[in-house]
Each structure stands twice: as structure tokens, then as C-alpha cells.
Amino acid sequence: MRIVIVDDEILERKAMRKFIEETMPDAEVAGEAHNGRTAISLARELQPDLMLMDIRMPGVDGLEAVREITAGNAKIKFIMVSAYDSFQYAKEAMAEGVKEYLLKPSKKEETIAAILRVKREIEEERQQLQSYHEAHSLKKQYIAERLLHGDTSPELKQLFSEAFQQFRWGYFLVTEMEAEELKPLLDQHAASQYMLVKAPHYHTAIFMIGEADKTLSSVKGDALSLARLLSRNGKKTGVGFPYTAPQKLAKSYHEAYLAYQALGENGHSYGFPVYDKRDTAELKEKVEAQIVRGSDDTALALFHQLKENMEKAQVKEWLIGIKQMLEKRGMDVHDIEILSTISSEQWEDIIRAYCDRVRWELQQKEVVQQAKHYIETHYMEQLTLEETAEHAGLSATYFTRVFKEQSGTTFIDYLTAVRMQHAKKYLEETTLSLKEITYLTGYRDQNYFSRVFKRNTGVSPKEYRKFIIKKYRKT
């Protein structure tokens, strides 16, 4: 805690300094003033936490000094010190927000207690301010992440206007640099405020926020200079165009991501997206290719370019075509409504929904593939549906439905088919007994094994082996 002592008597000042330095090692006496005018100057220069202020001084008195200092910095606290036990003085001091009033000569215990009370108040205010800044920072981070995902809801617009009250313009950069590498560079070289935003696909998004009036061409120049700096070590940095409208910031992110993906292919390591004159058909194919991969970020970045070349009716017709293509691939997208959509934001939501369904479908296929591999390697055991479902990380009921949807057969039928395939191989290629083959294919009852085999092949295991031996002898 930084303290300034203000008293027109030098002995009083020196005595108070000595007392504070001896009894309060965590306090620093940053300066002394012999009158109100000097106190005002020191307050402006030193920005202390606390001022011990004498009331009666020549020229500007203590109360007047408090008024002027508080007008410039309301955070500074005051303890008034006076030899006059006057209720009027105390009343005026309290009116100026002064919390403590000491009479000269004050007892050491009273002085320490007063300073400690003010110290506690300062610490509480600092803690509250820190909590506010942390909450405000989390709020800004949430808003930036929602912008990344194209959220244009009225609620987010309201949150944005509250959190970024001085917003004038903004843009995004996308880089492969890690956050710990970026922060020192941005702290030193960024020409505006910035936020590092968690982005999908393992890259880092930087949200640049301008609060000063600038032309967009000037901002673009600053953006390129910053991207050039970040890419000096060979790391790619894509830059989105700057916008003054918050609702267009998602577009800036998609532009930055599109530029980021193209870098390296064109021999550059940084830059804005290059809008070449590729025909609409080629762009459509590229968007569709990203949708069937479930890559919504890239699909949306390309769509921002594509929609500039299409009428609303054409966009709807194209989206309906994609829906039909996905349905032919067996994906459930029937509930995604297209005809009633009228805005770019709604079309982007449809593309996101398509990508979500594709990713879900790919995940289900992967789960079933894992289950099939587990069956292939454990068919010889007493394998159950519950055990396989647990291996796949699903409940037995949900696994049953997913397995049937993705493979076109039930779990038990698939397991039986695998066992029969291996049973045939044992019968064809070995001289193992039926009892041994029964155990090797996951059964414990030879009669039951024989019934299952005949049901699936039309002949008994013995007949099958005789047939194979006869066939082998003929050849």
C-alpha cells in the first residue's frame, strides 16, 4: 500500500513516516507534502492508495485538496488528521467520502487501527475489481466463441453491445501458432486490443478489436503487417477482412480460415483469402465435398464466397439437392427445413446441420466398425451383446439399434456368421474334431453347434467335411 503524508509541520510528517515504516512493513511512504497544492500534485504524480491529510494548512486546506484529488482519482482513500475537535470539520470530511478522522496527537493504536481499516477496504475493492475483470473477460470470450460459430441471435447482439461498448471495427486471424507463442508477440506488436479464441480443428483464432476510428483500408494494412510478423517463423496466418458491423465478424473468421487453408498451396505464408474467378459449379462441388466430410468450418468459408454468385432461389434449390444426396447415402435429414428460409444466416445453419448429421453418421459407422473388429477377435469366447456394447461405449439398447441400422443385420446374426465362417475354415483346412471346433468357435455344446451350422449352411458339419474331402479328391 502506497501512502502520502500531508502536513504543514515537518516534525509531524517525519514522526508519522517513522511510525508507519517501523510498524507497517508492507506499507510504503511514497511521498510527503507540506500543503494542499503540493498534495494535489503528488496525488496526480504518485497515484497513492492512501493519503494522511491534515485539515488546517496555509493556502489550499485539506478538505479542498481532498475535493480536487477525488475529482481526478476517486480511488484514493483519505484519513483526515486534525488538532481541532470540531464536529463541523468531521461532518465536511465525511461528506467528501473520508472514512477516518484522527485527532492530534492520536494514540498509536488508533492510528494503526484506522490505517488497517482503510487497507482492508482497499484490498476488498481490488478483489471485487479483479472478480469483475475476470467475469467480464469470460463474458467476452464466450461472445467471441459464439461469433465464431455464426451466432446472430438478438441475445448475443445485446451481450456484444454491453461487452464491447467502444467497438468500431474488428477482424479475425487464424494461425497455427500456439497461444503461448502468440501472446508476447501480440502484446508487443498488436495495434489494437485482441483476444485469443478457442477454435475448432486445432488452430488458434485471434479476434482483433478496434476502438479507435480508422479507415478499413488502414486496418487492412495493419492486419497484413501483423500477419507478416506472425508468419516469420514459417507458421501460416490467414487474415479475414475487417468489418464495422458485429454481425459480419463471423464472415471475417470464415475468410481467415479459408485464407489459412489456401496458404502454402500458393507459395505464401500469410494473407487475405484470394477470391479467384472460379465458376459456381466448381465452388458448389467444393462445398459439397466438405459437407460429406462433416467439415462445417471449411464448407461455410467456401459458402460465403459461393453465395455472392447465386440468387436466393438458386441457393435453396442447391441446398435441396444436397439434402437429396445425403438421403440417398442413408442419412436422416428429412426434418431440415429449406423452403421457408430467406436469409444467409439460415442457410449457414442448414449447412451446419448437414455437417452435424454427417459427423454423427461417421461416428456411428466408426462405432460399428469397432464392434465388428471386437467380434472378429473375440468370437471364440462366450461373447455377449452387453460386453460388445460396453466395448463400443454405448448402452446395450442403443448399440442394438445402431448396429442394425449400420450393418443391416443383428448382433447375434453377425456373430453367428463370423463363427460359421471360421467353423468352415477349420472343417476345410484341419483335422480337428467337431468337439474341438465347437470350442474354438465360441460354443460349448457340440449338438447346438451342429444345429446352428446346419441352419446356416443346409448341411451338418460332418456332411460339410465329407463334401470338402470328396471335392478335394476329385481335383
C-alpha positions as CSV (number, residue, x, y, z in Angstrom):
1,M,0.0,0.0,0.0
2,R,1.4,3.4,-1.1
3,I,0.9,6.3,1.4
4,V,1.4,10.1,1.1
5,I,1.7,12.1,4.3
6,V,0.3,15.7,4.1
7,D,1.0,18.1,6.9
8,D,2.4,21.6,7.1
9,E,4.5,20.7,10.2
10,I,7.7,18.9,9.1
11,L,8.1,17.3,12.6
12,E,4.6,15.8,12.3
13,R,5.4,14.4,8.8
14,K,8.7,12.9,9.9
15,A,7.2,11.4,13.0
16,M,4.3,9.8,11.0
17,R,6.7,8.4,8.4
18,K,8.9,6.8,11.1
19,F,5.9,5.4,12.8
20,I,4.5,3.8,9.6
21,E,7.8,2.4,8.5
22,E,8.5,0.8,11.9
23,T,5.0,-0.7,12.5
24,M,3.8,-1.5,8.9
25,P,6.5,-3.2,6.8
26,D,4.1,-3.8,3.9
27,A,3.3,-0.1,3.6
28,E,5.4,2.3,1.6
29,V,5.5,6.1,2.3
30,A,5.8,7.2,-1.3
31,G,6.0,11.0,-0.6
32,E,5.3,14.0,1.7
33,A,3.6,17.3,1.1
34,H,3.6,20.4,3.2
35,N,0.4,22.0,1.8
36,G,-2.7,21.2,-0.1
37,R,-1.4,22.3,-3.5
38,T,1.6,20.1,-3.3
39,A,-0.6,17.2,-2.1
40,I,-2.7,17.6,-5.3
41,S,0.4,17.5,-7.5
42,L,1.8,14.4,-5.6
43,A,-1.6,12.6,-5.9
44,R,-1.5,13.1,-9.7
45,E,2.1,12.0,-9.9
46,L,2.4,9.1,-7.4
47,Q,-1.2,7.7,-7.6
48,P,-1.1,6.6,-3.9
49,D,-3.6,4.3,-2.3
50,L,-3.9,6.4,0.9
51,M,-3.3,10.0,1.9
52,L,-3.0,11.1,5.6
53,M,-4.3,14.6,5.2
54,D,-4.0,17.5,7.7
55,I,-7.1,19.8,7.6
56,R,-5.7,23.2,8.5
57,M,-2.9,24.2,6.2
58,P,-1.9,27.5,4.6
59,G,-3.3,28.1,1.1
60,V,-5.3,25.1,-0.1
61,D,-6.6,23.4,3.1
62,G,-7.0,19.6,3.5
63,L,-10.7,19.5,2.6
64,E,-10.3,21.5,-0.6
65,A,-7.3,19.3,-1.6
66,V,-9.5,16.2,-1.0
67,R,-12.2,17.5,-3.3
68,E,-9.8,18.3,-6.1
69,I,-7.9,15.0,-5.8
70,T,-11.1,12.9,-5.7
71,A,-12.3,14.6,-8.8
72,G,-9.3,13.3,-10.6
73,N,-9.0,9.9,-8.9
74,A,-11.9,8.7,-6.9
75,K,-9.9,5.5,-5.9
76,I,-7.6,7.3,-3.4
77,K,-8.6,6.9,0.2
78,F,-8.1,9.6,2.9
79,I,-7.6,9.7,6.6
80,M,-8.1,13.2,7.9
81,V,-5.8,14.4,10.8
82,S,-6.5,17.5,12.8
83,A,-5.7,19.2,16.1
84,Y,-9.3,20.6,16.1
85,D,-12.0,18.5,17.7
86,S,-14.7,20.1,15.6
87,F,-17.9,18.3,14.6
88,Q,-18.2,20.6,11.6
89,Y,-14.8,19.6,10.2
90,A,-15.6,15.9,10.7
91,K,-19.0,16.4,9.1
92,E,-17.5,18.1,6.0
93,A,-14.8,15.4,5.8
94,M,-17.4,12.6,5.8
95,A,-19.3,14.4,3.1
96,E,-16.3,14.1,0.9
97,G,-16.1,10.3,1.4
98,V,-13.4,10.4,4.1
99,K,-13.8,7.3,6.2
100,E,-11.4,8.1,9.1
101,Y,-10.9,11.2,11.2
102,L,-8.0,11.3,13.7
103,L,-7.3,13.9,16.4
104,K,-3.8,15.1,17.1
105,P,-2.0,13.8,19.0
106,S,-3.5,10.4,18.2
107,K,-2.6,7.2,20.0
108,K,-0.5,4.8,18.1
109,E,-3.2,2.1,18.4
110,E,-5.8,4.4,17.0
111,T,-3.6,5.3,14.0
112,I,-2.7,1.7,13.2
113,A,-6.4,0.6,13.5
114,A,-7.5,3.4,11.2
115,I,-4.9,2.6,8.6
116,L,-5.7,-1.1,8.8
117,R,-9.4,-0.4,8.3
118,V,-8.6,1.6,5.2
119,K,-6.2,-1.1,4.0
120,R,-8.9,-3.8,4.3
121,E,-11.3,-1.6,2.3
122,I,-8.7,-1.1,-0.5
123,E,-8.0,-4.9,-0.6
124,E,-11.7,-5.7,-0.8
125,E,-12.2,-3.2,-3.6
126,R,-9.2,-4.7,-5.5
127,Q,-10.6,-8.2,-5.1
128,Q,-14.0,-7.0,-6.4
129,L,-12.4,-5.3,-9.3
130,Q,-10.4,-8.4,-10.1
131,S,-13.5,-10.6,-9.9
132,Y,-15.3,-8.2,-12.2
133,H,-12.5,-8.2,-14.8
134,E,-12.4,-12.0,-14.7
135,A,-16.1,-12.3,-15.2
136,H,-16.0,-9.6,-17.9
137,S,-13.2,-11.4,-19.7
138,L,-15.1,-14.7,-19.6
139,K,-18.1,-13.0,-21.0
140,K,-16.1,-11.6,-23.9
141,Q,-14.5,-15.0,-24.5
142,Y,-18.0,-16.6,-24.7
143,I,-19.2,-13.9,-27.1
144,A,-16.2,-14.3,-29.4
145,E,-16.6,-18.1,-29.4
146,R,-20.3,-17.7,-30.3
147,L,-19.3,-15.3,-33.1
148,L,-17.0,-18.0,-34.5
149,H,-20.0,-20.3,-34.8
150,G,-22.1,-17.8,-36.6
151,D,-24.5,-16.9,-33.7
152,T,-26.6,-13.9,-34.9
153,S,-29.2,-14.1,-32.2
154,P,-30.6,-10.9,-30.6
155,E,-29.3,-12.1,-27.2
156,L,-25.8,-12.3,-28.5
157,K,-26.1,-8.9,-30.2
158,Q,-27.2,-7.4,-26.8
159,L,-24.3,-9.1,-25.0
160,F,-21.8,-7.8,-27.6
161,S,-23.0,-4.2,-27.3
162,E,-22.7,-4.4,-23.5
163,A,-19.2,-6.1,-23.5
164,F,-17.7,-4.1,-26.4
165,Q,-19.1,-0.7,-25.9
166,Q,-16.4,1.2,-27.7
167,F,-16.3,-1.2,-30.7
168,R,-15.5,0.4,-34.0
169,W,-14.2,-2.4,-36.2
170,G,-12.9,-5.9,-35.9
171,Y,-11.5,-8.9,-37.8
172,F,-10.1,-12.4,-37.3
173,L,-6.8,-14.0,-38.0
174,V,-6.3,-17.8,-38.0
175,T,-2.8,-19.2,-37.3
176,E,-1.1,-22.5,-36.5
177,M,0.9,-20.8,-33.7
178,E,0.2,-21.8,-30.2
179,A,-1.3,-19.4,-27.7
180,E,1.9,-19.2,-25.6
181,E,3.9,-18.2,-28.7
182,L,1.3,-15.6,-29.7
183,K,0.7,-13.7,-26.6
184,P,4.2,-12.0,-26.2
185,L,4.2,-11.1,-29.9
186,L,0.7,-9.6,-29.8
187,D,1.4,-7.8,-26.6
188,Q,4.3,-6.1,-28.2
189,H,3.1,-5.5,-31.8
190,A,-0.7,-5.5,-32.0
191,A,-2.1,-2.1,-32.9
192,S,-5.4,-2.8,-31.1
193,Q,-7.0,-4.9,-28.4
194,Y,-7.0,-8.7,-29.1
195,M,-8.5,-11.9,-27.8
196,L,-7.2,-15.5,-28.3
197,V,-10.3,-17.6,-29.1
198,K,-10.6,-21.3,-28.8
199,A,-11.4,-22.5,-32.3
200,P,-12.2,-25.9,-33.8
201,H,-9.8,-28.0,-35.9
202,Y,-6.7,-27.4,-33.7
203,H,-5.9,-23.9,-34.9
204,T,-5.8,-20.6,-33.0
205,A,-8.2,-17.7,-33.8
206,I,-7.3,-14.1,-32.9
207,F,-10.1,-11.6,-32.6
208,M,-8.8,-8.1,-33.2
209,I,-11.0,-5.4,-31.7
210,G,-10.6,-1.7,-32.7
211,E,-11.9,1.1,-30.5
212,A,-10.4,4.0,-32.5
213,D,-11.8,5.4,-35.7
214,K,-9.8,4.2,-38.6
215,T,-10.4,3.6,-42.3
216,L,-10.9,0.0,-43.2
217,S,-8.1,0.2,-45.7
218,S,-5.8,1.4,-42.9
219,V,-7.0,-1.5,-40.7
220,K,-6.3,-4.0,-43.6
221,G,-2.7,-2.6,-43.8
222,D,-2.2,-3.1,-40.1
223,A,-3.7,-6.7,-40.3
224,L,-1.3,-7.7,-43.1
225,S,1.7,-6.2,-41.2
226,L,0.7,-8.2,-38.1
227,A,0.2,-11.4,-40.1
228,R,3.6,-10.9,-41.8
229,L,5.2,-10.7,-38.3
230,L,3.4,-13.8,-37.1
231,S,4.4,-15.9,-40.1
232,R,8.1,-15.1,-39.9
233,N,8.9,-18.5,-38.4
234,G,7.1,-20.2,-41.3
235,K,3.8,-20.6,-39.5
236,K,0.7,-19.9,-41.6
237,T,-1.5,-17.0,-40.8
238,G,-4.8,-16.4,-42.6
239,V,-6.4,-12.9,-42.4
240,G,-10.1,-12.1,-42.6
241,F,-11.4,-8.7,-43.9
242,P,-12.3,-6.1,-41.2
243,Y,-15.9,-5.1,-40.7
244,T,-17.6,-2.4,-38.7
245,A,-20.9,-4.4,-38.2
246,P,-20.6,-7.0,-35.4
247,Q,-22.9,-9.4,-37.3
248,K,-20.3,-9.7,-40.1
249,L,-17.5,-10.8,-37.8
250,A,-18.3,-14.5,-38.3
251,K,-17.7,-13.8,-42.0
252,S,-14.3,-12.4,-41.2
253,Y,-13.5,-15.6,-39.3
254,H,-14.5,-17.8,-42.2
255,E,-12.5,-15.6,-44.6
256,A,-9.4,-16.0,-42.3
257,Y,-9.9,-19.8,-42.1
258,L,-10.3,-20.0,-45.9
259,A,-7.1,-18.0,-46.4
260,Y,-5.3,-20.2,-43.8
261,Q,-6.2,-23.3,-45.7
262,A,-5.1,-22.0,-49.0
263,L,-1.7,-20.8,-47.7
264,G,1.2,-23.0,-48.6
265,E,-0.5,-24.1,-51.8
266,N,0.0,-20.6,-53.3
267,G,3.6,-20.2,-52.0
268,H,2.6,-17.7,-49.3
269,S,2.6,-18.0,-45.5
270,Y,0.1,-15.2,-44.8
271,G,-2.6,-13.1,-46.4
272,F,-6.3,-12.5,-47.1
273,P,-8.4,-15.0,-49.0
274,V,-7.9,-14.9,-52.7
275,Y,-11.3,-14.7,-54.5
276,D,-10.4,-16.1,-57.9
277,K,-13.0,-16.3,-60.6
278,R,-13.7,-20.0,-60.3
279,D,-17.1,-20.8,-61.7
280,T,-20.1,-21.5,-59.5
281,A,-20.2,-25.2,-60.3
282,E,-16.6,-25.7,-59.0
283,L,-17.4,-23.9,-55.8
284,K,-20.5,-25.9,-55.3
285,E,-18.5,-29.1,-55.6
286,K,-16.0,-27.9,-53.1
287,V,-18.7,-27.0,-50.6
288,E,-20.5,-30.4,-51.1
289,A,-17.2,-32.2,-50.7
290,Q,-16.6,-30.5,-47.3
291,I,-20.2,-31.3,-46.2
292,V,-19.8,-35.0,-46.8
293,R,-16.7,-34.8,-44.7
294,G,-18.6,-33.1,-41.9
295,S,-16.2,-30.1,-42.1
296,D,-18.5,-27.1,-41.4
297,D,-15.8,-24.5,-41.0
298,T,-14.4,-25.0,-44.5
299,A,-17.9,-25.5,-46.0
300,L,-19.1,-22.2,-44.6
301,A,-15.9,-20.4,-45.6
302,L,-16.5,-21.5,-49.2
303,F,-20.2,-20.8,-49.0
304,H,-19.5,-17.2,-48.1
305,Q,-17.8,-17.0,-51.5
306,L,-20.4,-19.1,-53.4
307,K,-23.5,-17.2,-52.2
308,E,-22.2,-14.0,-53.8
309,N,-22.7,-15.6,-57.2
310,M,-26.2,-17.1,-56.6
311,E,-29.8,-15.8,-56.3
312,K,-31.8,-16.8,-53.3
313,A,-33.9,-19.3,-55.3
314,Q,-30.7,-20.9,-56.6
315,V,-29.3,-21.3,-53.1
316,K,-32.5,-23.1,-52.0
317,E,-32.5,-25.4,-55.0
318,W,-28.9,-26.2,-54.4
319,L,-29.4,-26.9,-50.7
320,I,-32.4,-29.2,-51.6
321,G,-30.1,-31.1,-54.0
322,I,-27.6,-31.7,-51.2
323,K,-30.4,-32.9,-48.9
324,Q,-31.5,-35.4,-51.5
325,M,-27.9,-36.5,-52.0
326,L,-27.4,-37.1,-48.2
327,E,-30.7,-39.0,-48.1
328,K,-29.5,-41.3,-50.9
329,R,-26.5,-42.0,-48.7
330,G,-28.8,-43.2,-46.0
331,M,-28.6,-40.1,-43.7
332,D,-31.6,-38.8,-41.8
333,V,-32.0,-35.2,-42.8
334,H,-35.8,-35.2,-43.6
335,D,-36.5,-32.7,-40.8
336,I,-34.2,-30.0,-42.1
337,E,-36.5,-27.3,-43.5
338,I,-35.2,-25.3,-46.5
339,L,-38.2,-23.8,-48.4
340,S,-39.1,-21.3,-45.7
341,T,-35.5,-19.9,-45.3
342,I,-34.8,-16.4,-46.5
343,S,-31.5,-15.3,-45.0
344,S,-27.8,-16.1,-45.3
345,E,-27.7,-17.0,-41.6
346,Q,-30.5,-19.6,-42.1
347,W,-28.6,-21.2,-45.0
348,E,-25.5,-21.3,-42.9
349,D,-27.5,-23.1,-40.2
350,I,-28.6,-25.6,-42.7
351,I,-25.0,-26.3,-43.8
352,R,-24.1,-26.7,-40.1
353,A,-27.0,-29.1,-39.6
354,Y,-25.9,-31.2,-42.7
355,C,-22.4,-31.4,-41.3
356,D,-23.6,-32.3,-37.9
357,R,-25.6,-35.2,-39.3
358,V,-22.7,-36.4,-41.4
359,R,-20.4,-36.3,-38.4
360,W,-22.9,-38.3,-36.4
361,E,-23.3,-40.8,-39.2
362,L,-19.5,-41.2,-39.5
363,Q,-19.2,-41.6,-35.7
364,Q,-21.9,-44.4,-35.8
365,K,-20.1,-46.2,-38.6
366,E,-16.8,-46.0,-36.6
367,V,-18.6,-47.4,-33.6
368,V,-20.0,-50.3,-35.6
369,Q,-16.6,-51.0,-37.2
370,Q,-15.0,-51.1,-33.7
371,A,-17.7,-53.6,-32.7
372,K,-17.2,-55.8,-35.7
373,H,-13.4,-55.8,-35.1
374,Y,-14.1,-56.8,-31.5
375,I,-16.3,-59.6,-32.7
376,E,-13.7,-60.8,-35.2
377,T,-11.1,-61.1,-32.4
378,H,-13.3,-62.5,-29.6
379,Y,-15.8,-64.8,-31.5
380,M,-14.2,-67.8,-29.9
381,E,-15.2,-66.6,-26.4
382,Q,-18.6,-66.5,-24.7
383,L,-19.2,-63.1,-26.3
384,T,-22.4,-61.2,-25.3
385,L,-24.1,-58.2,-26.8
386,E,-23.7,-56.4,-23.5
387,E,-19.9,-56.9,-23.5
388,T,-19.6,-55.7,-27.1
389,A,-21.8,-52.7,-26.4
390,E,-19.7,-51.8,-23.4
391,H,-16.5,-52.0,-25.5
392,A,-18.1,-49.6,-28.0
393,G,-19.1,-47.2,-25.2
394,L,-22.8,-47.5,-25.7
395,S,-25.8,-48.9,-23.8
396,A,-27.0,-52.3,-25.0
397,T,-30.3,-51.0,-26.2
398,Y,-28.7,-48.1,-28.2
399,F,-26.0,-50.3,-29.5
400,T,-28.6,-52.9,-30.8
401,R,-30.3,-50.2,-32.8
402,V,-27.1,-48.6,-34.2
403,F,-25.6,-51.9,-35.1
404,K,-28.7,-53.0,-37.0
405,E,-29.0,-49.6,-38.8
406,Q,-25.4,-49.5,-39.9
407,S,-24.8,-53.2,-40.8
408,G,-28.2,-54.3,-41.9
409,T,-28.2,-57.3,-39.5
410,T,-28.5,-58.0,-35.8
411,F,-25.6,-58.5,-33.5
412,I,-26.3,-62.2,-32.9
413,D,-26.7,-62.9,-36.6
414,Y,-23.4,-61.2,-37.4
415,L,-21.6,-63.0,-34.6
416,T,-23.1,-66.3,-35.8
417,A,-22.0,-65.6,-39.4
418,V,-18.4,-64.9,-38.2
419,R,-18.4,-68.1,-36.2
420,M,-19.7,-70.1,-39.1
421,Q,-17.1,-68.7,-41.4
422,H,-14.3,-69.8,-39.1
423,A,-16.0,-73.2,-38.5
424,K,-16.0,-73.8,-42.3
425,K,-12.3,-72.9,-42.4
426,Y,-11.5,-75.4,-39.6
427,L,-13.5,-78.1,-41.3
428,E,-11.8,-77.5,-44.6
429,E,-8.2,-77.0,-43.5
430,T,-7.7,-79.0,-40.3
431,T,-8.4,-82.5,-39.0
432,L,-9.7,-81.1,-35.7
433,S,-12.6,-83.0,-34.1
434,L,-16.1,-81.4,-34.1
435,K,-15.8,-81.0,-30.3
436,E,-12.6,-79.0,-30.7
437,I,-14.1,-76.9,-33.5
438,T,-17.2,-76.3,-31.3
439,Y,-15.0,-74.8,-28.6
440,L,-12.8,-72.9,-31.0
441,T,-15.8,-71.1,-32.5
442,G,-17.3,-70.0,-29.1
443,Y,-19.8,-72.8,-28.5
444,R,-19.8,-75.2,-25.6
445,D,-22.4,-77.6,-26.8
446,Q,-21.5,-79.7,-29.8
447,N,-25.1,-80.6,-30.6
448,Y,-26.1,-77.0,-30.5
449,F,-23.2,-76.0,-32.7
450,S,-24.2,-78.7,-35.2
451,R,-27.8,-77.4,-35.3
452,V,-26.6,-73.8,-35.9
453,F,-24.2,-74.9,-38.6
454,K,-26.9,-76.9,-40.5
455,R,-29.4,-74.0,-40.2
456,N,-26.8,-71.6,-41.8
457,T,-25.3,-73.9,-44.4
458,G,-28.0,-76.5,-45.1
459,V,-25.8,-79.4,-44.1
460,S,-24.3,-80.8,-40.9
461,P,-20.6,-80.2,-40.0
462,K,-19.8,-83.9,-40.8
463,E,-21.6,-83.7,-44.1
464,Y,-19.8,-80.5,-44.9
465,R,-16.4,-82.0,-44.2
466,K,-17.2,-85.1,-46.3
467,F,-18.2,-82.9,-49.2
468,I,-15.0,-80.9,-49.0
469,I,-12.9,-84.1,-48.8
470,K,-14.7,-85.6,-51.8
471,K,-14.3,-82.4,-53.7
472,Y,-10.6,-82.3,-52.9
473,R,-10.0,-85.9,-54.0
474,K,-11.7,-85.2,-57.4
475,T,-9.4,-82.3,-58.0
